Amino acid sequence: MNSGKSLKQAPAQLIEWALPYWTRGEAGRETPADLFRVLYLGWLAAFILKVLGSSWDVSWHFRWLRDDLAPPHLLNTVGTVIAVALTIIHWYTGYGVDRPASRLITWGTGTFLIAIPLDLINHRINGLDITAWSPSHALLFIGTALMIAGVIRGWFVGAAPGRRRTVYLAVFYGFFLENAIFPSQHQEYGVLGLAAWLRGQPDAEPELMNFAAASLGRPVDLVAIQNFTLPVPDAVYSVYAGVVAMTILVMARIMVGRTFTATPIALGYIAYRLLILPLLLAGGFPASAIPFFLIPAALCVDLAFRLPLPTYVRPLVGTALVTTAVYGGLYLQSHYLEAPPYAPTSWPLTAALLALTWLTTEFLTHRYHLRAEDAPAVREAH
């Protein structure tokens, strides 16, 4: 009886605790430790729900036609509602963020919210959107990326030193990585979806395949299925992973500052994909290839920071190591497991772009004091 009564009183107690903090303030306001902890636990919950919803969503759309009220969308929406509430709290009270973090979170949330109706309009006008690489989807990913970047900045500036600070920062970077490489799951599901169709055992429902083929004005044939499962050039997969994913891991290594930072983040992402795979299969959803090649590539990022190299030489050596790991890992994975088509000859482009983004990351983190060793001074300044 007492426990039931306590649960009923919990909302009132929470409101009573929170109301004194609901006052207008500028970003960078001194934040009580308990409030700071609650705000970022809220972000953690929001991102977990959004990741679970999006992971379910991509699998859902390789089986059934789009449905605005599909369960994955509803799960994602709960996470979005929490994120919007936290954005308003940061913006109005100024608690838990400095000015750059507040701007990133606000702009990111705004972009995401604008992208939702644009995506719905796109589907109403153009029908089924058969790729994760469409402009309306890109706005969703960009908005989420800005939002997570703001949370990372806010945590970096405001969290007290210690293991919790390190772990949370790495976890937030894990969410950043997941969001950034999410579009690549289209190829990871697509390569197995195409193979299933060629075996005569398609994962997708006939209604979905008919709709996808009709949008091209074709019957359900190899061309239509290839356009549905693998709609972008092969080079996109390897170049995108080798540049975008690896740059995020470089940034994580610089800001977290631990000897092994990139590798645990990549391992955590792969572990998550392996954990949800049997759950999706048990629910009757299709399987996907898992990007195991990210692990050796992440290990090479950490190795590059272990080598006694000047700051602006490290990106060049690191690029050589990481590019070799990405393409070597994809080669081995495609021969012994499953991997999407990846265009081996695209490695010079990947190397050039990664060297550029790595050098830029080194420069910007120095200029804006975003390196692990800068954290104490940044906290004192705010």
C-alpha positions, 0 to 999 in steps of 0.5 A: 500500500505504501509503495503504491501511494508513493508512486501516485505521489511521485509526479507531484513530488517531481513537480515540486522539486522542479518548479523552483528551477523554472525561471528565465536565465541565460545559457551558461547559468550555474547549474545545481549538480542534481539538476544537471544530472537529471537533465542529462539522464533525460537526454540519455533516455531520449536518445535510447528511445530514438535509437530503438525506434529508428533501428526498428523503423529501418527493419520495418520498412524492408518488410512493409509499406510505410505507415505514419503510425507504425510502432517504431515511429511512435517509439521514436516520437516518445524520444523526440517529445522528451528531447523537445521538452529538454530543449525548451528547458535549456533555452528558457532557463539557461541551465545545463548548457553554455551558449554554443551548446544551447544554440546547437541543441535549439537549431538541431531540434528545430531542424528535426521538427521542420523535417518531419512535416517535410518528410510527410509531404514528400511521401504524400506527393512522391509515394514510397521513399525507398532510400534513407539517402533522400533530402527529407531524411537527411534533414532528420539526420542533420537535425539529430546530429546538431542536437547530439553535438549540443548535448556533447558540448553541454556535457563536456563543459558542465560535467564534473571530472571523473569516470561518469563524465568519461563514460557519458561522453563516450556514450553520447558519441556512440549515439552521434556515431549511430545517427551519422551512419544510420543511412548506411543501414539501407545498404546493410539491409538491402544486400541481404534483401536482394539475396533473399529475393534472388533465392526466391524467398523475399523478406518484403511483403508483396505489397511493398515490392509491388509498390516499389516496382510501380513507382518505377513503372516496372514489374517486380523484376531484378531492376526494380528490386535492385533499385529498392534494396541498393539504390545508391552507388557502391562507393557511397558505403565505403567512402561514407563510413571511411570519412564520416564515421571515422571523423566522429571517432577521431573527434571522440578520441580528442574530446574524451582523451582516453588511450582507448576511446574510439574502439569501445565506442565502435564495439558498443555500436556493434554490440548493440546491433548484434543485440537487436538483431535476434530480437528483430528476427524473432519479430519476423523482421529481415536481417542486416549485415553488421559493419564489423569492419568499424572495429579494426578501423576504430582500433587504428584511430586509437593507435594513431593517437598512441604514436609519438607524432606531431599533431598535424602529422598524426592525421596523415599517418592515421589516415593511412592506417584507418583507410587500410583498416576500412577497406581491408575489413570490408574485403574480409567481411565481404568474403567471409561474412556479409557486406554491402557493395563498397567499390574498392577503387574508391580508397583514394577518395576516402583517404583524401577526404579523411585526411582533410577532415582529420586535419580540420578536426585537429585545428578546430578542437585546438581553436575552440578548446574542445580537447580533453586537456581543455575541459578544466579551463573550459568549466572554470570559464563558464 
